[in-house]
Amino acid sequence: MNQEDTIEVFTVLLQSLRNKGLKKTINLLKGEKNIEIQFDDETKFIVDSVCNEFDCSFNDLVNSKYSRGEKKYIIGFIVYYLYQFSSLNAIQKSIFTNLTKALLSTYKQLIFDLDKDKIYNDKYILIKKELDFKILKK
């Protein structure tokens, strides 16, 4: 391995540490694959509908280090719709194991509070209307 290859390896490693965090990078280097979560049909429909609306893959969402910006709304929408069929505890244990129940509740509350601040949430209000039609009218 020459010096250029070594620099490239360390650059990719540093980028992985920034994007995924230390624990997930170590697991990746040890050869552990991302855990595939098995869903029932209703859960899969909700997760797929929300992720498609935001043009995001669920694996990217679950395996990312941070839940900022749009990702917190994606998680919020998933929890919001799943909460109608399941408890927050069950959602946390089965899907979002790396997030606390308090954080999931906060993200769910973002969706409940969309109408309170209509100026800043127009985009998410429209997405909620589309998802309500798709998921709740199913």
C-alpha positions in Angstrom: 0.0 0.0 0.0 1.5 3.3 -1.0 1.0 6.7 0.7 -1.9 7.8 -1.5 -3.8 4.6 -0.7 -3.2 5.2 3.0 -4.4 8.7 2.8 -7.5 7.6 1.0 -8.2 4.9 3.6 -7.9 7.4 6.5 -10.1 9.9 4.6 -12.8 7.4 4.1 -12.5 6.2 7.7 -12.8 9.8 9.0 -15.8 10.5 6.8 -17.5 7.3 8.1 -16.8 8.4 11.7 -18.4 11.8 11.0 -21.4 10.3 9.3 -22.2 7.2 11.3 -20.4 7.7 14.6 -17.8 5.7 16.4 -19.9 2.7 17.4 -21.5 2.1 14.0 -18.1 2.6 12.2 -16.5 0.0 14.6 -19.3 -2.4 13.9 -19.0 -1.8 10.2 -15.3 -2.5 10.3 -15.8 -5.6 12.4 -18.0 -6.9 9.6 -21.4 -6.5 11.3 -24.0 -5.7 8.7 -26.8 -3.3 9.2 -29.6 -5.0 11.0 -32.6 -5.6 8.8 -35.8 -4.9 10.6 -38.7 -7.2 9.8 -42.1 -5.4 9.6 -45.6 -6.6 9.5 -47.6 -5.4 6.5 -49.2 -2.4 8.2 -45.9 -1.1 9.6 -44.1 -1.7 6.3 -46.8 0.3 4.4 -46.5 3.2 6.8 -42.7 3.2 6.8 -42.5 2.9 3.0 -45.1 5.6 2.5 -43.3 8.1 4.7 -39.9 7.3 3.3 -41.1 7.6 -0.3 -42.7 10.9 0.4 -39.4 12.3 1.6 -37.3 10.3 -0.9 -35.3 8.6 1.8 -34.4 5.0 2.5 -35.3 3.6 5.9 -31.8 2.0 6.3 -30.2 5.4 5.8 -32.6 6.9 8.4 -32.0 4.2 11.0 -28.2 4.0 10.5 -27.5 7.7 10.4 -25.7 9.3 13.3 -27.9 12.3 13.7 -31.7 13.0 13.4 -31.6 16.6 12.4 -33.6 18.7 10.0 -35.8 16.6 7.7 -34.8 13.3 9.4 -36.5 14.3 12.6 -39.7 15.0 10.7 -39.4 11.6 8.9 -39.1 9.8 12.2 -41.9 12.0 13.6 -44.2 11.0 10.8 -43.4 7.3 11.1 -44.0 7.4 14.9 -47.1 9.6 14.5 -48.8 7.0 12.2 -47.5 3.9 14.0 -48.6 5.3 17.4 -52.2 4.9 16.2 -51.7 1.2 16.1 -49.0 0.6 18.7 -47.5 2.0 21.9 -44.4 4.2 21.9 -42.6 1.6 23.9 -43.3 -1.1 21.2 -42.2 1.3 18.4 -38.9 2.1 20.2 -38.1 -1.5 21.0 -39.0 -2.9 17.5 -37.9 -0.1 15.1 -36.0 2.8 16.6 -33.8 1.0 19.1 -31.1 3.6 19.0 -33.5 6.5 20.0 -35.0 7.1 23.4 -38.8 7.1 23.9 -38.5 10.7 25.0 -36.9 11.7 21.7 -39.5 9.7 19.7 -42.3 11.4 21.7 -40.7 14.8 20.9 -40.6 14.0 17.1 -44.2 12.7 17.2 -45.2 16.0 18.9 -43.6 17.9 16.0 -46.2 16.4 13.8 -49.1 17.1 16.2 -48.0 20.7 16.4 -47.7 21.4 12.7 -50.8 23.5 12.5 -49.7 25.8 15.3 -46.9 27.4 13.2 -48.3 27.3 9.7 -45.8 29.8 8.2 -42.8 27.7 8.7 -44.5 24.3 8.3 -46.3 24.6 5.0 -44.2 21.9 3.4 -44.8 19.5 6.2 -48.5 20.3 6.4 -48.9 19.4 2.7 -46.9 16.2 3.3 -49.1 15.3 6.3 -52.3 15.8 4.2 -50.9 13.5 1.5 -49.9 10.9 4.0 -53.2 11.1 5.9 -55.0 10.4 2.6 -52.6 7.6 1.7 -52.3 5.9 5.1 -55.5 6.7 7.0 -57.9 6.3 4.1 -56.3 3.0 3.1 
